[in-house]
Amino acid sequence: MTSNYAESFNNKTRDARSFPITTFVEFICFTLQSWFCDRRETNEKTTTTLAPTYEKNLVDMAKKARFLFPYAIRRHEFHVLDGELNGEVGLLNKTCTCGVFQIIGIPCAHALSGSLKRGVNFYSLCSDYYKIETWRSSYTESIYPTGNEEEWIVPHDIMTIKVRTLVQKNPVGRPKKKQGRPKTKRHPSNGDKLVVQRKCSTCGGLGHNRETCKVRV
Protein backbone atom coordinates (compact mmCIF):
# COMPACT_ATOMS: atom_id res chain seq x y z
CA MET A 1 0.00 0.00 0.00
CA THR A 2 2.93 2.34 0.63
CA SER A 3 6.62 2.57 -0.21
CA ASN A 4 7.73 3.12 3.42
CA TYR A 5 10.05 0.11 3.54
CA ALA A 6 11.71 1.04 0.25
CA GLU A 7 12.08 4.64 1.41
CA SER A 8 13.69 3.52 4.68
CA PHE A 9 16.23 1.43 2.79
CA ASN A 10 16.87 4.27 0.33
CA ASN A 11 17.58 6.59 3.24
CA LYS A 12 19.97 4.06 4.77
CA THR A 13 21.96 3.73 1.53
CA ARG A 14 21.75 7.39 0.51
CA ASP A 15 25.37 8.27 1.30
CA ALA A 16 26.69 5.00 -0.17
CA ARG A 17 25.22 5.54 -3.64
CA SER A 18 28.29 7.46 -4.74
CA PHE A 19 30.53 4.45 -3.97
CA PRO A 20 31.80 2.16 -6.74
CA ILE A 21 29.26 -0.55 -7.49
CA THR A 22 31.27 -3.34 -5.80
CA THR A 23 31.72 -1.26 -2.64
CA PHE A 24 28.03 -0.36 -2.71
CA VAL A 25 27.05 -4.05 -2.88
CA GLU A 26 29.38 -4.82 0.04
CA PHE A 27 27.73 -2.02 2.02
CA ILE A 28 24.26 -3.48 1.38
CA CYS A 29 25.49 -6.94 2.38
CA PHE A 30 27.01 -5.63 5.61
CA THR A 31 23.84 -3.66 6.42
CA LEU A 32 21.57 -6.69 5.97
CA GLN A 33 24.03 -8.86 7.90
CA SER A 34 23.80 -6.49 10.88
CA TRP A 35 20.01 -6.15 10.65
CA PHE A 36 19.41 -9.89 10.57
CA CYS A 37 21.70 -10.50 13.54
CA ASP A 38 20.17 -7.70 15.65
CA ARG A 39 16.60 -8.82 14.93
CA ARG A 40 17.46 -12.45 15.61
CA GLU A 41 18.89 -11.55 19.02
CA THR A 42 15.81 -9.42 19.78
CA ASN A 43 13.20 -12.03 18.90
CA GLU A 44 15.10 -14.75 20.79
CA LYS A 45 14.56 -12.73 23.98
CA THR A 46 10.86 -12.12 23.27
CA THR A 47 8.45 -14.21 25.35
CA THR A 48 5.11 -12.98 23.98
CA THR A 49 2.88 -15.11 21.74
CA LEU A 50 2.77 -12.47 19.00
CA ALA A 51 5.49 -10.14 17.79
CA PRO A 52 5.71 -7.19 20.24
CA THR A 53 3.93 -4.59 18.08
CA TYR A 54 0.96 -6.87 17.40
CA GLU A 55 0.88 -8.16 20.96
CA LYS A 56 0.35 -4.57 22.11
CA ASN A 57 -2.35 -4.05 19.46
CA LEU A 58 -4.21 -7.13 20.67
CA VAL A 59 -4.00 -6.06 24.32
CA ASP A 60 -5.31 -2.58 23.50
CA MET A 61 -8.15 -4.09 21.47
CA ALA A 62 -9.02 -6.45 24.34
CA LYS A 63 -9.33 -3.52 26.76
CA LYS A 64 -11.80 -1.88 24.39
CA ALA A 65 -13.75 -5.14 23.98
CA ARG A 66 -14.62 -5.28 27.69
CA PHE A 67 -16.92 -2.28 27.28
CA LEU A 68 -18.93 -3.72 24.36
CA PHE A 69 -22.16 -5.69 24.52
CA PRO A 70 -22.17 -9.05 22.67
CA TYR A 71 -25.53 -10.70 21.97
CA ALA A 72 -25.41 -14.31 20.78
CA ILE A 73 -26.97 -15.26 17.44
CA ARG A 74 -25.57 -18.79 17.42
CA ARG A 75 -22.89 -20.55 19.46
CA HIS A 76 -20.01 -18.71 17.75
CA GLU A 77 -21.89 -15.82 16.12
CA PHE A 78 -22.66 -12.52 17.82
CA HIS A 79 -24.21 -9.14 17.25
CA VAL A 80 -21.93 -6.76 19.14
CA LEU A 81 -23.08 -3.25 20.11
CA ASP A 82 -20.43 -0.55 20.41
CA GLY A 83 -22.64 2.55 20.23
CA GLU A 84 -21.54 3.40 16.68
CA LEU A 85 -21.21 0.96 13.77
CA ASN A 86 -21.76 -2.26 15.79
CA GLY A 87 -20.65 -5.55 14.24
CA GLU A 88 -21.79 -9.06 13.42
CA VAL A 89 -19.04 -11.53 14.30
CA GLY A 90 -18.37 -15.09 13.16
CA LEU A 91 -15.62 -16.63 15.27
CA LEU A 92 -15.36 -19.86 13.28
CA ASN A 93 -14.79 -18.15 9.92
CA LYS A 94 -12.96 -15.19 11.55
CA THR A 95 -15.12 -12.43 10.12
CA CYS A 96 -16.77 -9.22 11.29
CA THR A 97 -18.95 -6.78 9.39
CA CYS A 98 -16.63 -3.94 10.42
CA GLY A 99 -14.03 -5.51 8.09
CA VAL A 100 -11.05 -5.14 10.43
CA PHE A 101 -10.87 -8.83 11.36
CA GLN A 102 -10.61 -9.98 7.73
CA ILE A 103 -8.21 -7.24 6.60
CA ILE A 104 -5.52 -7.34 9.29
CA GLY A 105 -5.84 -10.94 10.48
CA ILE A 106 -6.11 -9.89 14.14
CA PRO A 107 -9.50 -10.01 15.93
CA CYS A 108 -11.22 -6.65 16.22
CA ALA A 109 -12.86 -5.45 19.45
CA HIS A 110 -16.20 -6.93 18.32
CA ALA A 111 -14.65 -10.37 17.84
CA LEU A 112 -12.78 -10.18 21.15
CA SER A 113 -16.00 -9.26 22.91
CA GLY A 114 -17.63 -12.45 21.59
CA SER A 115 -14.49 -14.41 22.52
CA LEU A 116 -14.76 -13.23 26.12
CA LYS A 117 -18.37 -14.39 26.31
CA ARG A 118 -17.50 -17.90 25.06
CA GLY A 119 -14.06 -18.18 26.67
CA VAL A 120 -12.26 -18.53 23.31
CA ASN A 121 -8.49 -18.01 23.36
CA PHE A 122 -7.64 -14.69 21.70
CA TYR A 123 -4.47 -16.02 20.08
CA SER A 124 -6.33 -18.82 18.30
CA LEU A 125 -8.08 -16.12 16.24
CA CYS A 126 -4.84 -14.39 15.15
CA SER A 127 -3.16 -15.09 11.84
CA ASP A 128 0.04 -17.16 11.99
CA TYR A 129 1.86 -14.31 10.23
CA TYR A 130 1.91 -12.32 13.48
CA LYS A 131 3.06 -15.10 15.78
CA ILE A 132 6.52 -15.15 17.30
CA GLU A 133 7.49 -18.36 15.48
CA THR A 134 6.90 -16.71 12.11
CA TRP A 135 8.86 -13.64 13.14
CA ARG A 136 11.79 -15.80 14.23
CA SER A 137 11.74 -17.86 11.05
CA SER A 138 12.15 -14.65 9.00
CA TYR A 139 15.65 -14.17 10.44
CA THR A 140 16.88 -17.74 10.91
CA GLU A 141 19.30 -17.53 7.98
CA SER A 142 22.61 -15.69 8.35
CA ILE A 143 24.25 -13.43 5.79
CA TYR A 144 28.00 -13.94 5.57
CA PRO A 145 30.59 -11.56 4.13
CA THR A 146 31.99 -12.45 0.71
CA GLY A 147 35.61 -12.40 1.88
CA ASN A 148 38.65 -11.35 -0.15
CA GLU A 149 38.23 -11.49 -3.90
CA GLU A 150 41.51 -13.41 -4.26
CA GLU A 151 40.02 -16.28 -2.24
CA TRP A 152 36.78 -16.61 -4.24
CA ILE A 153 36.09 -19.93 -5.94
CA VAL A 154 34.58 -18.92 -9.28
CA PRO A 155 33.21 -21.60 -11.64
CA HIS A 156 34.98 -21.91 -14.99
CA ASP A 157 31.87 -21.08 -17.03
CA ILE A 158 31.53 -17.80 -15.11
CA MET A 159 35.23 -16.98 -15.56
CA THR A 160 35.02 -17.39 -19.32
CA ILE A 161 31.94 -15.21 -19.85
CA LYS A 162 32.67 -12.16 -22.01
CA VAL A 163 30.67 -9.09 -21.10
CA ARG A 164 30.28 -6.90 -24.13
CA THR A 165 29.43 -3.24 -24.33
CA LEU A 166 25.83 -2.42 -25.09
CA VAL A 167 25.42 -1.06 -28.61
CA GLN A 168 23.72 2.32 -28.55
CA LYS A 169 22.36 4.10 -31.55
CA ASN A 170 23.13 7.79 -31.76
CA PRO A 171 20.00 9.92 -32.20
CA VAL A 172 19.66 12.08 -35.31
CA GLY A 173 20.80 15.67 -34.93
CA ARG A 174 23.13 17.49 -32.58
CA PRO A 175 23.16 16.04 -29.03
CA LYS A 176 21.66 18.28 -26.40
CA LYS A 177 23.79 19.34 -23.49
CA LYS A 178 22.37 18.97 -20.01
CA GLN A 179 22.26 22.24 -18.11
CA GLY A 180 23.55 22.56 -14.55
CA ARG A 181 25.01 20.00 -12.20
CA PRO A 182 23.94 16.35 -12.41
CA LYS A 183 21.20 15.52 -9.92
CA THR A 184 22.10 13.24 -7.03
CA LYS A 185 18.77 13.35 -5.18
CA ARG A 186 15.68 11.46 -6.28
CA HIS A 187 12.41 13.13 -7.26
CA PRO A 188 9.62 12.68 -4.69
CA SER A 189 6.91 10.18 -5.57
CA ASN A 190 3.29 11.24 -5.82
CA GLY A 191 2.17 12.25 -2.32
CA ASP A 192 5.69 12.03 -0.80
CA LYS A 193 7.30 14.87 1.11
CA LEU A 194 11.07 15.02 1.29
CA VAL A 195 12.34 16.45 4.56
CA VAL A 196 15.47 18.54 4.06
CA GLN A 197 17.55 18.99 7.19
CA ARG A 198 18.94 22.39 8.05
CA LYS A 199 22.68 22.86 7.69
CA CYS A 200 24.52 25.06 10.15
CA SER A 201 26.62 27.75 8.49
CA THR A 202 28.96 27.83 11.52
CA CYS A 203 29.95 24.19 12.04
CA GLY A 204 28.46 22.56 8.96
CA GLY A 205 26.36 20.15 11.03
CA LEU A 206 22.83 19.04 10.15
CA GLY A 207 19.64 19.52 12.10
CA HIS A 208 20.27 23.04 13.43
CA ASN A 209 21.31 26.55 12.34
CA ARG A 210 23.91 29.04 13.56
CA GLU A 211 21.45 30.55 16.07
CA THR A 212 21.13 27.26 17.96
CA CYS A 213 24.66 25.98 17.27
CA LYS A 214 26.50 24.85 20.42
CA VAL A 215 29.96 24.78 18.84
CA ARG A 216 32.15 27.55 20.13
CA VAL A 217 33.94 29.59 17.53
Secondary structure, DSSP 4 states (H G I P E B T S, - for coil): ---HHHHHHHHHTTGGGGS-HHHHHHHHHHHHHHHHHHHHHHHHH--SSB-HHHHHHHHHHHHHHTTSEEEEEETTEEEEE-SSS-EEEETTTTEETTSHHHHHSS--HHHHHHHHHHT--GGGGS-GGGBHHHHHHTT-S-------GGG----HHHHTPPPPPPP-PPPSSPPPPPPSSPP-SPPPPTT--PPPPPB-TTT--BS--TTT-----
